Amino acid sequence: MQFSVKITDYQKNLMLNICDANILGKSISEDKLTVNISKNYYGDEIVGKDTAAKLLKNSSIINMAGKETVSLSLELGIGSENAVKTISGVPFLIIFKM
C-alpha cells in the first residue's frame, strides 16, 4: 500500500495532502463536478503505510482522497465516516484538528 503526500506549513500548522498513490494524476468526474488528483497538490513523495499513519496523526489540516487513505485515517480514529464524501466511487475527507 503506497500513498502520495505533500506536506506544507500553513499558518504555523502542518498541512498534509495525501492520496492513494494509484489515483495520483487522475481526474474524477461526477455530474458537473470534476476533481483533479494533481501531482502538484498531492505528489511530492511516495510513502508506505507506517509513514502515512505517522503523518496523519501529526498533521493539523489534512486533505485526503482515495479508499486506502480514507480507510487508514478512519482506522486511526482520525475523522468520521459521516464526513466522508464520495465522487465516482472515490472517497474524500478533509480534517481540521483544533
GIFEN-V830568 format. One line per field, one symbol per residue. ss: DSSP state (H for helix, E for strand, L for the rest). psi: psi as a letter, one per 30 degrees, with the letter a starting at -180 (. if undefined). A space follows every 50 residues. Layout:
ss: ???
psi: ???
//
This chain:
ss: LLEEEEEEEELLEEEEEEEEHHHLLLEEEELLEEEELLHHHHLLEEELHH HHHHHHHHLLEEEEELHHHHHHHHHLLLLLHHHLEEELLEEEEEEELL
psi: kkkklkkljjhgkjkkkklkeffkflkkkkbgkkkkikeeefhekklaee eeeeeeefkekkjlkkeeeeeeeeefgjlkfffkkkjhfjkkkkkjk.
//
